[in-house]
Amino acid sequence: MRIAYILFAMILLFGCSKEQPKFTPTDIHMYQKGYDDGCQTANGDYSKNHKLFNNDFDYHEGWFSGRRKCNHLGE
C-alpha cells in the first residue's frame, strides 16, 4: 500500500512536465529501499547504503523522504 502512495506522490510531483517520466520496478524498489533506510535512521537506528546513496538517484531521494516523513515518530 505504501508503494501506491509513493507512486501517487511521484505522479503529482512530475505531473506538470511535458514528458512523463517512466518509472521501472527497479526505480520503485530502490526508492522504497532508500525510504525504509531513511525512516529507520530517523527512528534512531542509522541505516544507509553509502554506495547506493551516492550513485542511485531513487535510493538517494527515497532515503531523504523516509528520514523526513519518519522524523516526527521519534519526538
FIKOLSE-513431 format. One record per atom (N, C-alpha, C, O): residue in three letters; y, z negated, x. Coordinates in steps of 0.001 Angstrom, whole numbers, plus 524288, in hexadecimal, padded with zeros to 5 digits. Each point is the difference from the previous one (the first is absolute). Layout:
REM residues N
{r 'ALA' {Y Z X}};
...
//
This chain:
REM residues 75
{r 'MET' {7FB5D 80000 80339}};
{r 'MET' {804A3 80000 7FCC7}};
{r 'MET' {804E6 80000 80367}};
{r 'MET' {803E6 8027B 7FEAB}};
{r 'ARG' {7FBE4 7FAB8 805C0}};
{r 'ARG' {8047E 7FFB4 80380}};
{r 'ARG' {8014A 8056B 80226}};
{r 'ARG' {80493 8014E 800B5}};
{r 'ILE' {7F76F 801D2 80053}};
{r 'ILE' {800EA 80540 80204}};
{r 'ILE' {80302 80339 7FC02}};
{r 'ILE' {8035F 8031C 80174}};
{r 'ALA' {7FB78 7FC32 7F99A}};
{r 'ALA' {802D8 802D2 7FBEB}};
{r 'ALA' {805C9 7FE93 8001A}};
{r 'ALA' {80355 8036A 7FF69}};
{r 'TYR' {7FDE6 7F79C 80153}};
{r 'TYR' {8057A 7FE5C 80059}};
{r 'TYR' {8029C 8024F 804CE}};
{r 'TYR' {80482 801A9 7FFC5}};
{r 'ILE' {7F8B1 7FE73 80490}};
{r 'ILE' {80223 8022D 804D0}};
{r 'ILE' {8010C 805D4 7FF49}};
{r 'ILE' {80423 801EF 80182}};
{r 'LEU' {7F822 800D7 7FC34}};
{r 'LEU' {800C7 80594 7FF0F}};
{r 'LEU' {804AC 800EC 7FC6F}};
{r 'LEU' {8032A 8037C 800FA}};
{r 'PHE' {7FD45 7F96B 7FAEC}};
{r 'PHE' {80466 8007B 7FC6A}};
{r 'PHE' {8052D 7FF21 802DB}};
{r 'PHE' {803BD 802EA 7FF32}};
{r 'ALA' {7FC7A 7F916 80422}};
{r 'ALA' {804BC 7FEE1 802FD}};
{r 'ALA' {80146 80479 803BA}};
{r 'ALA' {8048E 80169 800A3}};
{r 'MET' {7F776 800D1 801D0}};
{r 'MET' {800E6 8045A 80399}};
{r 'MET' {80200 804CC 7FD0B}};
{r 'MET' {80360 802D1 801F2}};
{r 'ILE' {7FA95 7FE18 7F973}};
{r 'ILE' {801C6 8046C 7FCD7}};
{r 'ILE' {805B6 7FF37 7FE70}};
{r 'ILE' {8031C 803A8 80041}};
{r 'LEU' {7FE42 7F79D 7FE25}};
{r 'LEU' {8056E 7FEE9 7FE98}};
{r 'LEU' {80397 80097 804B6}};
{r 'LEU' {8044E 80218 7FF8F}};
{r 'LEU' {7F9EC 7FC14 804E3}};
{r 'LEU' {8031D 80025 804C2}};
{r 'LEU' {80129 80591 801AC}};
{r 'LEU' {80457 80128 801BA}};
{r 'PHE' {7F7E0 80247 7FDCA}};
{r 'PHE' {800A4 8055D 801C4}};
{r 'PHE' {800E1 803CF 7FB7F}};
{r 'PHE' {7FFED 804BD 800D1}};
{r 'GLY' {800E4 7F94F 7FA8D}};
{r 'GLY' {8006E 8034A 7FB63}};
{r 'GLY' {804BC 80396 7FFEC}};
{r 'GLY' {7FFEB 803F1 7FD3F}};
{r 'CYS' {80427 7FADD 805A1}};
{r 'CYS' {804B6 80326 7FFD3}};
{r 'CYS' {80002 8047B 803EA}};
{r 'CYS' {80370 8035A 7FFC1}};
{r 'SER' {7F8F4 7FCCD 803B9}};
{r 'SER' {7FFE4 80434 803D6}};
{r 'SER' {7FDEF 804F9 7FD82}};
{r 'SER' {7FD10 7FFCF 7FC32}};
{r 'LYS' {8047B 804A5 805F4}};
{r 'LYS' {7FE5F 80506 7FDD6}};
{r 'LYS' {7FA30 800F1 800CE}};
{r 'LYS' {7FD49 801C9 7FC75}};
{r 'GLU' {800DC 7FD09 80820}};
{r 'GLU' {7FA7A 800CE 80121}};
{r 'GLU' {7FD36 7FABD 7FFD9}};
{r 'GLU' {8014E 7FC75 802FA}};
{r 'GLN' {7FAF3 80310 7F9A4}};
{r 'GLN' {7FD25 7FB1D 7FF71}};
{r 'GLN' {7FC43 7FF45 80490}};
{r 'GLN' {7FD26 8039C 80168}};
{r 'PRO' {802D9 7F7BE 800EB}};
{r 'PRO' {7FC4C 7FF04 80441}};
{r 'PRO' {7FA72 7FFE7 7FDE3}};
{r 'PRO' {7FF15 7FE93 7FB81}};
{r 'LYS' {7FD55 802EC 807BA}};
{r 'LYS' {7FA7A 7FFFB 7FE9B}};
{r 'LYS' {7FD72 7FB4E 802A8}};
{r 'LYS' {7FFA8 7FFC6 804CB}};
{r 'PHE' {7FE95 7FC86 7F817}};
{r 'PHE' {7FD73 7FB5C 8021A}};
{r 'PHE' {7FA20 800D2 7FFE1}};
{r 'PHE' {7FDBD 80131 7FBED}};
{r 'THR' {7FFDF 7FE2B 80885}};
{r 'THR' {7FA56 80085 8005C}};
{r 'THR' {7FD85 7FAA3 7FF59}};
{r 'THR' {802B0 7FC0A 80072}};
{r 'PRO' {7F844 803C5 7FE85}};
{r 'PRO' {7FD5D 7FAE6 7FFC3}};
{r 'PRO' {800A8 7FCE3 80515}};
{r 'PRO' {80041 7FB33 7FFE3}};
{r 'THR' {80005 8077F 80481}};
{r 'THR' {800C7 7FD50 80508}};
{r 'THR' {80560 7FD79 8002E}};
{r 'THR' {80084 7FB94 801D2}};
{r 'ASP' {8038B 8072D 7FC4F}};
{r 'ASP' {80545 7FDC5 7FFDC}};
{r 'ASP' {80007 7FAFB 7FCC7}};
{r 'ASP' {80221 7FC01 801A0}};
{r 'ILE' {7FB7F 8044A 7F9D7}};
{r 'ILE' {7FFE1 7FB84 7FC7E}};
{r 'ILE' {7FCF0 7FB81 80266}};
{r 'ILE' {80197 7FB7B 7FF9E}};
{r 'HIS' {7FA0A 805C2 802D8}};
{r 'HIS' {7FCC7 7FBFB 80280}};
{r 'HIS' {80307 7FD50 80469}};
{r 'HIS' {7FFDB 7FB38 8007B}};
{r 'MET' {802DB 807D1 802B3}};
{r 'MET' {802E4 7FDAD 8045D}};
{r 'MET' {80495 7FCB4 7FE03}};
{r 'MET' {80118 7FBD5 80223}};
{r 'TYR' {80193 80604 7F9CB}};
{r 'TYR' {8043B 7FCED 7FDB1}};
{r 'TYR' {7FDD8 7FAD0 7FDFD}};
{r 'TYR' {80248 7FBE0 800F4}};
{r 'GLN' {7F957 80458 7FC47}};
{r 'GLN' {7FD9E 7FB4A 7FDD4}};
{r 'GLN' {7FE59 7FC44 8044F}};
{r 'GLN' {800C0 7FB46 7FF86}};
{r 'LYS' {7FD01 806CC 804B2}};
{r 'LYS' {7FE69 7FCBD 8046E}};
{r 'LYS' {804C9 7FD4E 80260}};
{r 'LYS' {7FFDD 7FB53 8011C}};
{r 'GLY' {80459 807A1 7FFA8}};
{r 'GLY' {804D7 7FDBA 80203}};
{r 'GLY' {8023A 7FBF5 7FC52}};
{r 'GLY' {801C7 7FBDB 801AE}};
{r 'TYR' {7FE20 8055A 7F940}};
{r 'TYR' {801FC 7FC5F 7FC08}};
{r 'TYR' {7FCFC 7FADA 80039}};
{r 'TYR' {80255 7FBCB 80002}};
{r 'ASP' {7F890 8048F 8002B}};
{r 'ASP' {7FCBE 7FB4B 80028}};
{r 'ASP' {80114 7FCCB 804EA}};
{r 'ASP' {80059 7FB36 7FFB8}};
{r 'ASP' {8002F 80762 804CC}};
{r 'ASP' {80121 7FD3D 804E3}};
{r 'ASP' {80573 7FD82 7FFCC}};
{r 'ASP' {800B6 7FB97 801C8}};
{r 'GLY' {80317 80734 7FC13}};
{r 'GLY' {80545 7FDD9 7FF8A}};
{r 'GLY' {80029 7FB4F 7FC5C}};
{r 'GLY' {802B4 7FC2C 80113}};
{r 'CYS' {7FA73 8041C 7FAB0}};
{r 'CYS' {7FFB7 7FBAF 7FC48}};
{r 'CYS' {7FD65 7FB3E 8028A}};
{r 'CYS' {801C6 7FB93 7FF5D}};
{r 'GLN' {7FA18 80567 80373}};
{r 'GLN' {7FD41 7FBCB 802BD}};
{r 'GLN' {803B6 7FD69 803ED}};
{r 'GLN' {80004 7FB3A 80092}};
{r 'THR' {8031A 807F3 8021A}};
{r 'THR' {803C6 7FDF3 803C3}};
{r 'THR' {8041F 7FCAE 7FD44}};
{r 'THR' {80167 7FBD0 801E7}};
{r 'ALA' {80086 80608 7F9A9}};
{r 'ALA' {803FB 7FD18 7FD15}};
{r 'ALA' {7FDFF 7FAAF 7FE37}};
{r 'ALA' {80305 7FC52 7FF53}};
{r 'ASN' {7F7E5 80356 7FFEE}};
{r 'ASN' {7FDAA 7FB14 7FE41}};
{r 'ASN' {7FE49 7FC82 8048A}};
{r 'ASN' {7FD2C 7FC32 7FF35}};
{r 'GLY' {8048C 8051C 8058B}};
{r 'GLY' {7FF2C 7FC8D 8046F}};
{r 'GLY' {7FB6D 80153 8037D}};
{r 'GLY' {7FF14 7FD3A 803D3}};
{r 'ASP' {7FE0D 806D2 7FB0F}};
{r 'ASP' {7FB86 8018A 80341}};
{r 'ASP' {8012E 80558 80252}};
{r 'ASP' {7FEA5 80403 7FDBA}};
{r 'TYR' {803EA 7FC06 806E0}};
{r 'TYR' {801D7 804E0 80261}};
{r 'TYR' {7FBA2 80402 8007A}};
{r 'TYR' {7FBDA 7FEF1 8022F}};
{r 'SER' {80532 805A6 7FBBA}};
{r 'SER' {7FC39 8043B 8002B}};
{r 'SER' {802E9 80529 8006C}};
{r 'SER' {802E5 80176 7FC73}};
{r 'LYS' {7FC5A 8014C 807DE}};
{r 'LYS' {80266 8051F 800AB}};
{r 'LYS' {7FCCA 8030E 803F2}};
{r 'LYS' {7FED6 7FE16 80441}};
{r 'ASN' {7FFBF 806AD 7FA4C}};
{r 'ASN' {7FD76 8038C 8039F}};
{r 'ASN' {80467 802E8 802C3}};
{r 'ASN' {80246 8039B 7FDC8}};
{r 'HIS' {7FEF1 7FADF 80703}};
{r 'HIS' {80486 8021D 802C4}};
{r 'HIS' {7FF90 805DA 800F8}};
{r 'HIS' {803ED 802C5 7FFD6}};
{r 'LYS' {7F766 7FF20 8012A}};
{r 'LYS' {7FF4F 8059B 800E0}};
{r 'LYS' {80160 80305 7FB09}};
{r 'LYS' {802D1 803E4 80039}};
{r 'LEU' {7FB35 7FA53 7FB4F}};
{r 'LEU' {80146 80297 7FB12}};
{r 'LEU' {805C1 7FF4D 7FEA7}};
{r 'LEU' {80286 803AD 7FE32}};
{r 'PHE' {7FF8F 7F7B2 802A8}};
{r 'PHE' {80571 7FEDE 7FEC5}};
{r 'PHE' {803A8 803B6 802E7}};
{r 'PHE' {803E0 801D6 7FDD3}};
{r 'ASN' {7FADA 7FF3D 80714}};
{r 'ASN' {8034E 80358 8033C}};
{r 'ASN' {7FF01 805D0 7FF2F}};
{r 'ASN' {80355 80331 8015C}};
{r 'ASN' {7F835 7FE43 7FC7A}};
{r 'ASN' {7FE8E 80586 7FFCC}};
{r 'ASN' {7FEE0 8022A 7FA94}};
{r 'ASN' {7FF61 804BC 7FF72}};
{r 'ASP' {80058 7F807 7FC97}};
{r 'ASP' {7FEB7 801DF 7FAC8}};
{r 'ASP' {8044D 7FE58 7FC30}};
{r 'ASP' {800A7 7FB5E 7FEE4}};
{r 'PHE' {8023A 8086E 7FF26}};
{r 'PHE' {80470 7FEF2 7FC85}};
{r 'PHE' {7FE59 7FCE7 7FB2D}};
{r 'PHE' {802AA 7FC4E 7FE75}};
{r 'ASP' {7F900 8052A 7FF2F}};
{r 'ASP' {7FE52 7FD6A 7FB2E}};
{r 'ASP' {7FE92 7FA4B 800F3}};
{r 'ASP' {80169 7FC9E 7FCE3}};
{r 'TYR' {7FBCE 80246 80761}};
{r 'TYR' {7FEBA 7FA97 80159}};
{r 'TYR' {8050A 7FCF0 800F4}};
{r 'TYR' {8009F 7FBA8 7FE0A}};
{r 'HIS' {802F6 806A0 804F9}};
{r 'HIS' {804F6 7FD8A 8015E}};
{r 'HIS' {80318 7FE90 7FB17}};
{r 'HIS' {801CB 7FB92 7FF74}};
{r 'GLU' {7FED1 8082B 7FD03}};
{r 'GLU' {802E2 7FF04 7FB2E}};
{r 'GLU' {7FD30 7FC0B 7FC8C}};
{r 'GLU' {80279 7FC9F 7FDA1}};
{r 'GLY' {7F862 803CE 80219}};
{r 'GLY' {7FCF5 7FC47 7FCEA}};
{r 'GLY' {8007C 7FA7A 80211}};
{r 'GLY' {80063 7FC4A 7FCF7}};
{r 'TRP' {7FF9A 80321 80840}};
{r 'TRP' {80058 7FAD0 80264}};
{r 'TRP' {80522 7FD56 7FE71}};
{r 'TRP' {80006 7FB76 7FE68}};
{r 'PHE' {8044F 80766 80212}};
{r 'PHE' {8050B 7FDB3 7FE87}};
{r 'PHE' {8004D 7FEE9 7FA2A}};
{r 'PHE' {80229 7FC05 7FE65}};
{r 'SER' {7FBB4 80774 7FE6F}};
{r 'SER' {80005 7FF1B 7FA57}};
{r 'SER' {7FCDC 7FB23 7FE95}};
{r 'SER' {801B6 7FCD1 7FCD4}};
{r 'GLY' {7F9C2 802A5 80580}};
{r 'GLY' {7FCC1 7FB6A 7FEFE}};
{r 'GLY' {80298 7FAFD 801BF}};
{r 'GLY' {7FFBA 7FC07 7FD4F}};
{r 'ARG' {802C9 80428 8072E}};
{r 'ARG' {802A4 7FB5B 801F7}};
{r 'ARG' {8047B 7FE6B 7FC6A}};
{r 'ARG' {800B0 7FB63 7FED4}};
{r 'ARG' {8025D 8087A 7FF6F}};
{r 'ARG' {80462 7FED8 7FC6C}};
{r 'ARG' {7FE04 7FDF5 7FABF}};
{r 'ARG' {801FB 7FC1C 7FDFC}};
{r 'LYS' {7FA2E 8067B 7FFDB}};
{r 'LYS' {7FE20 7FEAA 7FAC3}};
{r 'LYS' {7FD74 7FA98 7FFEB}};
{r 'LYS' {800BE 7FD0C 7FC47}};
{r 'CYS' {7FC52 801A9 807B9}};
{r 'CYS' {7FD18 7FB18 8000D}};
{r 'CYS' {80300 7FB87 8025C}};
{r 'CYS' {7FE36 7FB8B 7FFCD}};
{r 'ASN' {80648 80584 8026D}};
{r 'ASN' {80311 7FBFC 802B1}};
{r 'ASN' {8014F 7FB73 7FC65}};
{r 'ASN' {80009 7FB86 801C0}};
{r 'HIS' {80104 80579 7F963}};
{r 'HIS' {8016D 7FBDE 7FC4C}};
{r 'HIS' {7FB73 7FC62 7FEC3}};
{r 'HIS' {800D5 7FBA3 7FE28}};
{r 'LEU' {7FA5C 80619 802D2}};
{r 'LEU' {7FB6E 7FCC9 7FEB5}};
{r 'LEU' {7FFAE 7FB17 80357}};
{r 'LEU' {7FDEE 7FC03 7FE49}};
{r 'GLY' {8041E 80447 80679}};
{r 'GLY' {7FFB1 7FB88 80381}};
{r 'GLY' {80455 7FC0C 7FF27}};
{r 'GLY' {7FFF8 7FBD6 80268}};
{r 'GLU' {803BB 80563 7FA3D}};
{r 'GLU' {80475 7FC77 7FF2A}};
{r 'GLU' {7FEBD 7FBC8 7FC1B}};
{r 'GLU' {8034F 7FCB5 7FEDA}};
//
